[in-house]
Each structure stands twice: as C-alpha cells, then as structure tokens.
Amino acid sequence: MQHHKPIKRLNIKLSTTPILWMTFFTVTFFAFNHIVQLYVEPREIHISKQQAREIGNKIWRNEGNNDNKNLVIWHEGEAFPSLGLGHFIWYPAGVEHRYTETFPDLIQYISQTREIPTWLKQQKTPPWTTRKDFYDKLNSDFTRKLRHFLQDTMAEQTQFIVLRLEAALPKMLKAIKNGFTRQAVRTNFYHVANQKNGIYALVDYVNFKGEGVLSSERYNNQGWGLLQVLEHMDKNQRDPLRAFVDSASQRLIRRVANAPQDESKWLPLWLKRIQSYLD
C-alpha cells in the first residue's frame, strides 16, 4: 500500500492560516469599532438651557471678565475688533483674513430668530478702520448701540458657540488624511464631551483658539487649534479632561515659542483659562 506525504497540504495550511486569522481579526476589529461609534458615541451634542447659561457665564468670565464694556473691544496688536460673548472677529475692509471671521456668521444666526436692527444690518464691515479709529469713536452712537445689542443677545451667542462646536468635528475630520489619526481625534472628542465640564472645555476652546483646520493658523507649520489639541492628547492618561488640558497647554506654549512676534504676555492668561476646565 502506497503512502503519500501531505507535504504540500501542510505547507499551504501553515502559510495561509496566519493570513486568514489576521484578516479575520482586522475585519472584526473595524466592525466592532464601527458598532461602538454607532451606539456609544453621540451623533449630536445636546445641552439643556441651564447648561447653556452656565457655559455662557463661564465663557463670558473668560472672555470679558463679566464687564459689559468688553463686549466691544479691540486688543492691542490685532488687526480687528473682537465683539460679544465669544469675542467674535469682525475684519475691517481690506484686512487679510488670517483667522476665521465669526461675527458676520453670528449676525446671520441671530437673524433666524429675531430682527436685526437696520443700523447693524447695513454695516457690512466695521465702521472703524484701525484700533486708533476704534478708540476715537468708542462712545459713538454705533458703538453704544452695538454694545447694547450684544448685551441683549447673550443666549443666542451661547447657542451659536455650541453650534460652532458641532460643526467643528466634521471639518476637523475632513482635514485629516490618516485614517487612524481621524479615528483617534473623533474618539478623543467624545471622550472629552462625556466628562463633567467636557462640553464647556470643547466649546470654550474652539471659540477661544479655533478649529485648527486653516493653514494660516500655524506658526512654523505648528497649529494650536482644537484639532491639534485632540491629536496630541496622551492616550495613557486615564482622565480625558486632564489629557485635553495638558495637550492644550502644550500647544499654546509651542505657539508662543514659534510666534513671529512676542506673545509671551498672553501665555499666563491662556494657561489659566485652560486650567478652568478642571474646576
């Protein structure tokens, strides 16, 4: 009786089995990951009116020190005035838009629920061309009415800031080319959002330093927006909010180090603001 050694069959089984198992585990991992995203990560950010008021109060404490005169301000060294609860940017005519302009979008949002005054609706760009011009007209009729309008629309401004956060995530994910980085950013976003004070931290930071998707918002090709903070969170840190605060602090320290002009005077205030997320 003749016996045949099944060498070829053994060779085939030994060579293909690891590949098959690897494929199986890879497909299983991504399928499970997708299910986790569907059922664990929320698709929208929902906050109560009370939470919105609390977030608005905290942002206004950070941005304006609870002083209504800071609703209309022009910081030294900047090419634009900063307005309202979120210090929304409004560029004078002819000024390069280095950062995302947010004040016109705010007015568009408020117009959905209330009538915008004619004096403001007709003003497509600020009535001030320079910081000196701004302070020369600090007590003008337009500036006085604008301050009153912004004081009267605090709730709408808070809602607008929250909506801006919701819009930030898809914009950030679209800007990321690497699939694993994209998933890490998404996961970190929701891990932070699910923490006490997490929504406030995300809302405040994106309003404070932007999404981080514009190439113009870089020094030495290093960004400091929400995207960069989420990208560089320490995966070994068990407290997501602490990891977020640490990453944000590092991004801002690096921004000051890379800045073409001295920004060091702002850093202590920025870091103090970031630490408020842990209060």
Secondary structure, 3 states (H helix, E strand, C coil): CCCCCCHHHHHHHHHHHHHHHHHHHHHHHHHHHHHHHHHCCCCCCCCCHHHHHHHHHHHHHHHHCCCHHHHEECCCCCCCCEECCCCEECCCCCCCCCCCCCHHHHHHHHCCCCCCCHHHHCCCCCCCCCHHHHHHCCCCHHHHHHHHHHHHCHHHHHHHHHHHHHHHHHHHHHHCCCHHHHHHHHHHHHHHHCCCCHHHHHHHHHHHHCCCCCCCCCECCECCCHHHHHHCCCCCCCCHHHHHHHHHHHHHHHHHHHCCCCCHHHHHHHHHHHHHHHC
